[in-house]
């Protein structure tokens, strides 16, 4: 079997948390090599082989890896044991149009697909619950990280003060150049522009910081938020970057599983 290369986050012994890299898979071209996203036009056989390898590496069954079909909104999928009694078609329908996912079942990996957007992982050690959110600039403006945390509080009783979070590989401030309309969207949404924006030739916005500030706003201690510090744009040979690859590219999968 192929040996996928994963970047692990040291959150806790009870969970495995990681981002896939571009190495150790079988996909070709701009999807090379470790793409497990079935929505990117990749060969289904390559996606399946990559998925099997990633699942084996993290110690779960391939059919217990949740893969959302994301649309830059804030809808959240709740995964329970009953989810796995559904048909494949029914599971696919539930994953459709979701940009976040939460769960409290073991040996299930939940996660999000990104390529410059921000992946955020959530871990509640008290209630043994996990979450993942895909925060592009639109999702960030809509505060998807806060929506996800609130969903965990609603379902599992998660206390933000006890939460641990990871902000995974994504595009950095210095490489995320935006137009005035994007700057205005963040400003209108009440973000502290003096902290999250910088003017170079054009405006640049700090997406990882924006998502951290959202969590802090709800009471998550800064010390509990791990910033990966990996810029996908600067490390596009190791992590997929939409701005580098332009089109037809694969995606990083950033996931978390309760053992």
VENBELFEN-V388067 format. One record per residue. N is the residue number from 0. RES is the residue in one small letter. SS is DSSP state (H for helix, E for strand, L for the rest). PHI is phi in radians with two decimals (NA if undefined). NEAR is the number of other C-alpha atoms within 12 Angstrom. Layout:
BEGIN
<<N RES SS PHI NEAR> <N RES SS PHI NEAR>>
END
This chain:
BEGIN
<<0 x L NA 15> <1 x L -1.12 22> <2 x L -2.00 24> <3 x L -1.22 32> <4 x L -1.73 26> <5 x E -2.01 32> <6 x E -1.78 28> <7 x E -1.66 26> <8 x E -1.95 32> <9 x L -1.58 22> <10 x L -1.46 29> <11 x L -2.99 26> <12 x L -1.15 15> <13 x L -1.31 21> <14 x E -2.20 35> <15 x E -1.94 34> <16 x E -2.37 44> <17 x E -2.89 38> <18 x E -2.18 48> <19 x E -1.27 47> <20 x L -1.79 40> <21 x L -1.62 37> <22 x L -1.97 31> <23 x L 1.66 27> <24 x L -2.00 32> <25 x L -2.16 32> <26 x L -1.22 34> <27 x L -2.01 23> <28 x H 1.09 20> <29 x H -1.28 29> <30 x H -1.64 40> <31 x L -1.21 36> <32 x L -2.03 36> <33 x L -1.89 44> <34 x L -1.65 51> <35 x L -2.01 49> <36 x L -1.50 41> <37 x L -1.37 32> <38 x L -1.88 26> <39 x L -2.00 26> <40 x L 1.37 22> <41 x L -1.32 28> <42 x L -1.09 24> <43 x H -0.95 18> <44 x H -1.18 19> <45 x H -1.21 28> <46 x H -1.05 31> <47 x H -1.12 25> <48 x H -1.16 29> <49 x H -1.09 42> <50 x H -1.08 40> <51 x H -1.02 29> <52 x H -1.20 31> <53 x H -1.13 41> <54 x H -1.05 35> <55 x H -1.11 23> <56 x H -1.11 26> <57 x H -1.68 34> <58 x L 1.47 25> <59 x L -2.22 27> <60 x L -1.35 21> <61 x H -1.03 26> <62 x H -1.39 26> <63 x H -1.88 34> <64 x E -1.77 40> <65 x L -1.46 47> <66 x L -2.20 44> <67 x L -1.38 40> <68 x E -1.82 30> <69 x L -1.48 35> <70 x L -2.38 24> <71 x L 1.10 30> <72 x L -2.04 27> <73 x L -2.23 32> <74 x L -1.27 32> <75 x E -2.10 38> <76 x E -1.60 37> <77 x E -1.79 32> <78 x E -1.74 38> <79 x L -2.15 26> <80 x H -1.03 15> <81 x H -1.12 14> <82 x H -0.95 25> <83 x H -1.47 23> <84 x H -1.62 14> <85 x L -1.38 16> <86 x L -1.22 13> <87 x H -1.01 15> <88 x H -1.12 13> <89 x H -1.19 14> <90 x H -1.10 26> <91 x H -1.02 23> <92 x H -1.11 17> <93 x H -1.24 28> <94 x H -1.37 32> <95 x E -1.15 25> <96 x L 1.28 22> <97 x L -1.90 35> <98 x L -2.08 45> <99 x E -2.61 52> <100 x E -2.66 50> <101 x E -2.30 48> <102 x E -2.81 44> <103 x L -2.36 34> <104 x L -1.78 27> <105 x L -1.52 25> <106 x L 1.04 31> <107 x L -2.23 37> <108 x E -1.81 46> <109 x E -1.92 52> <110 x E -3.06 49> <111 x E -2.37 49> <112 x E -1.74 49> <113 x E -2.53 48> <114 x L -2.74 46> <115 x L 1.90 41> <116 x L -1.09 44> <117 x E -1.65 53> <118 x E -1.64 52> <119 x E -2.11 58> <120 x E -1.89 54> <121 x E -2.25 58> <122 x E -2.46 47> <123 x E -1.91 37> <124 x L -1.24 27> <125 x L -1.23 21> <126 x L -1.83 24> <127 x L 0.92 31> <128 x E -2.29 45> <129 x E -2.38 53> <130 x E -2.65 54> <131 x E -2.62 55> <132 x E -2.41 52> <133 x E -1.80 56> <134 x E -2.08 47> <135 x L -1.30 39> <136 x H -1.16 40> <137 x H -1.17 27> <138 x H -1.12 36> <139 x H -1.16 41> <140 x H -1.04 33> <141 x L -1.46 28> <142 x L 1.05 38> <143 x H -1.12 38> <144 x H -1.09 51> <145 x H -1.21 39> <146 x H -0.99 35> <147 x H -1.18 46> <148 x H -1.10 46> <149 x H -1.11 30> <150 x H -1.10 31> <151 x H -1.15 37> <152 x H -1.13 28> <153 x H -1.11 17> <154 x H -1.48 24> <155 x H -2.05 27> <156 x L 1.44 22> <157 x L -1.02 32> <158 x L -1.69 28> <159 x H -0.89 35> <160 x H -1.16 25> <161 x H -1.72 28> <162 x E -1.31 38> <163 x E -1.99 40> <164 x E -2.42 46> <165 x E -2.19 45> <166 x E -1.80 46> <167 x L -1.44 50> <168 x L -1.00 48> <169 x E -2.84 48> <170 x L -1.29 40> <171 x L -1.58 34> <172 x H -0.91 32> <173 x H -1.20 25> <174 x H -1.89 29> <175 x L -1.69 37> <176 x E -1.42 26> <177 x E -2.30 26> <178 x L -1.40 19> <179 x H -1.04 18> <180 x H -1.17 15> <181 x H -1.27 26> <182 x H -0.95 31> <183 x H -1.12 21> <184 x H -1.13 21> <185 x H -1.17 32> <186 x H -1.11 20> <187 x H -1.14 15> <188 x L -1.44 20> <189 x L 1.56 20> <190 x L -1.28 29> <191 x L -1.32 22> <192 x H -1.06 25> <193 x H -1.16 17> <194 x H -1.70 21> <195 x H -1.85 29> <196 x E -2.19 32> <197 x E -2.38 23> <198 x E -1.68 22> <199 x L -1.90 15> <200 x L -1.25 13> <201 x L -2.32 19> <202 x E -1.22 25> <203 x E -2.17 29> <204 x E -2.19 39> <205 x L -1.64 39> <206 x H -1.11 49> <207 x H -1.05 42> <208 x H -1.16 36> <209 x H -0.96 41> <210 x H -1.27 47> <211 x H -1.10 41> <212 x H -1.08 31> <213 x H -1.06 38> <214 x H -1.19 39> <215 x H -1.07 25> <216 x H -1.05 21> <217 x L -1.56 25> <218 x L 1.91 23> <219 x L -1.31 31> <220 x L -1.10 21> <221 x H -0.97 25> <222 x H -1.16 17> <223 x H -1.62 27> <224 x E -1.92 34> <225 x E -1.62 32> <226 x E -1.61 31> <227 x L -1.12 31> <228 x L 1.25 24> <229 x L -1.67 31> <230 x E -1.59 33> <231 x L -1.14 39> <232 x L -1.13 29> <233 x L -1.31 24> <234 x L -2.16 25> <235 x L -1.21 31> <236 x L -1.35 20> <237 x L -1.86 31> <238 x L -2.34 44> <239 x L -1.11 45> <240 x L -2.30 39> <241 x H -1.09 30> <242 x H -1.24 27> <243 x H -1.44 24> <244 x H -1.50 23> <245 x L 1.28 16> <246 x L -2.72 17> <247 x L 1.16 24> <248 x L -1.67 35> <249 x L -1.46 45> <250 x L -2.33 49> <251 x E -1.27 45> <252 x E -1.98 51> <253 x E -1.87 51> <254 x E -2.33 52> <255 x E -2.58 55> <256 x E -2.42 44> <257 x E -1.42 34> <258 x L -1.29 21>>
END
